[in-house]
Amino acid sequence: MFNIGLYHYIALTTILFSIGLYGVLSSRNAIRLLMCIELMLNAVNINLVAFNNYVNMNDLSGQIFSIFILTVSAAEASVGLAILIALYRRRSTADMERFNLLKW
Amino acid sequence: MENLTLLNQISFWLFAIMMIGGALGVVFHKSIVYSALLLLVTFLSIAGLFVLLNAPFIAAAQILVYGVGLTIVLIFGIMLTGDKPFVDPVGQERPKRYWLIPGVIAFAFMGFLLWSLLSPNYNFTAVNGLFLERVQPSIAETLPGVQAIIADGGVTHIGLLLFSKYLLPFELASVLLLLAMIGAIILSKRQFPEEEAEGEPHVSQDLDGGAMEGKSCCSLNEGNGNLASENFDSEKETLGVH
């Protein structure tokens, strides 16, 4: 029970991912939405490293995958913020509800 | 060994509580700047979890990329998009039960995953048939990954893997980073109005041409001022400056 195993990490990352999911679905500030996406990506990262550590230690492939996720999330955050700043110039707000040009 | 296990458990629970608390703060705190700083707390706790998971290199990369880079970029974004940065720029007017549908979805998702985790016939042995927590330490130390971690934290092993087995994804990641950089620059570049964007190079061209014109008229046809001024005027007209 108190020995830390794979299940502890999976449960923890499930909770973290769900918090991030709730934030993505409920937040109206676009920057907070980006932060919540980062939370979800981090949960996946922990899962990859945990599975690598506890299940398959023949090589460190899980850590490589987490490096790739790190790269992609950095690129995603920079492009997302650039889009957000361009939107802010147009609309002068960061409210997700106001970006409704495609809503019919 | 006993002390190390106890230390491991205490650190795990400490980092877990810090991580969950920070994540809850990111979602629920009213001030968005505090949200960004709590996100930093979450990232640092995750780096601690990586150290506990025998991944010191990933922990360092986590601190460098997320803890330093991403948090600062997010705070830049907050400062650029909010009039009053310490208040949520969105404002407080929201529908009454806005949390209901997202909360139900997230809670159902979490409940389903935890339930599937706790169900007894869940079987990991298909992956590799190996749980390190149940393996004897003497056997575990013969594994290549464990040996790499013991040697230098896995840095050499990760580098070799990146340049042999995962070479193509590595190169694709570099292309992706380049594209993200170019895209971010182009997207966030300030858009000038149409007249300004077209007028600016013409003005500079005219200044250069005027200087050249003056020099040539002085040196070549000194007495013929009329012709020089006519030339200059026609030049101005062709350049479209009035």
Interface residues (C-beta under 8 A of the other chain):
Chain A: F2 N3 I4 G5 L6 Y7 H8 Y9 I10 A11 L12 T14 I15 L16 F17 S18 I19 G20 L21 Y22 G23 L25 S26 S27 R28 N29 A30 I31 R32 L34 M35 C36 E38 L39 N42 N45 I46 V49 A50 F51 N52 N53 Y54 V55 N56 M57 N58 D59 L60 S61 Q63 I64 S66 I67 F68 L70 T71 V72 S73 A74 A75 E76 A77 S78 V79 L81 A82 I83 L84 I85 A86 Y88 R89 T93 A94 D95
Chain B: T5 N8 Q9 F12 A16 M19 I20 A23 L24 V26 V27 I32 S35 A36 L39 T42 F43 I46 L49 F50 L52 L53 N54 A55 F57 I58 A61 Q62 V65 Y66 G69 L70 V73 L74 F76 G77 I78 L80 T81 G82 D88 P89 V90 G91 R94 Y98 W99 I101 P102 G103 I105 A106 F107 F109 M110 L113 L114 L117 F124 V127 N128 L130 F131 L132 E133 A140 L143 P144 G145 V146 A148 I149 G154 H157 I158 L161 L162 K165 Y166 P169 A173 L176 L177 L179 A180 M181 G183 A184 I185 L187 S188 R190 Q191
